[in-house]
Amino acid sequence: MLAPVTTPSSDDPPVRPLHTGVVVWLVVAAVVVAAVSARVWGPRGGCTILCLTLVALGVARALGPEPGLPGVAVRSRTFDVAGYLVLAALLGGLAWTTGNLAG
């Protein structure tokens, strides 16, 4: 015998992903790695790590299911992806066209 089909009611709590903070902690870890690499290899290395992190966030937001990853999905998908990728391009461009600021 098959179970009856039920539809969620408005009284049901919203379904949330199990590990909502994992992505946020990965971004925090990337920022720490970027800070350490900036200290070890110079500002260009740290900016490159931040640039790659922004590209990864843009790709994850573009390809991930809706409503998006917690902490990554802030606005609409188009705005988030464009924002992450434009910031990555600007940061990467500045990192590779300017001289070594630590000098």
N, C-alpha and C positions, 0 to 999 in steps of 0.2 A: 504494500500500500504506500502511495506517495504522500509526502507531507504537504499540507496545504501551503499555498503561496501567500506570503504576507508582504505587505508593503510597509516601509518604515513610516512611522507616524511623526508628527511634530514633537511628540513628547520624548522620543528617543534621543539620547545624547549623540552629538556628532562623532563620526568615526575619525580618529586621529592616528597618524602613523606612530609606530611604537617608539622609534628612536628619533625624536624631533630635534635633539640637540647635537646629533653627530655631525651634521654638515657645518654647523656653527663652530664646533670645536676643531674641525679640519681646517676651516678658514683661519681660526686663531693660531693653529699650529703653523700654517703657511706664513702668517705674518711674523711669527717668532723666528722661523727659519730664514725669512727674508732679512730680518734685523741682524741675525747672526752672520749671514752671508755678506751683508753690507759692511759689517765690522771686519770680517776676514778678507773678503775679496774686493771691497770697495762698493761705492754706491751703485755702480752699474750692475753688479751681481744681485744686490738686493732688489733693485727695480725690476730686473728681469724675472725674479721669482714672483714678485707681486703681479707683474704683467701676465705671467703664465697662470697664476691663480685666477685672475679676472677672466682670462680666456676660458679656463675650465668651468668657472661659474656660468659664463654665458652659454657654453655648449650644454651644460647640465640643465640650465633653465630652458633652452631651446628644445631639447630632446626629451626632457622629463615629462611625466604625466601631470595633468592639472590636478589639484590646485597648485602644484609646484612644491619644491623643497622648503621646509620651514627655515626662515632666516635668509633664504635666497630669493624667494618669490615675494617681492614687495609690492609691485604694481602689476600692470598687465604684462603678459608674456613678451609682447613686442617691445614695450618700454624697457623692461628688465634686460632683455638680450641686447638691445641697442646700447643701453647704458653701460653694461659690462664690457662690451666689445669696443665701444668708443673710448672708454677710459683706458682699456688695455692698449689700444693703438696710441693714444696720447702719451701714456706713461712709457711705453716701449720706444716711441719716437724721441722723447726727451732723454731717455736713458742712453740711447745709442748715438745721439747727435751732439750732446753736450760733452765737454771735457770732464775729466775726473774732478769732482767737486771737493774731494777730500784732500786733494793736491799736495 
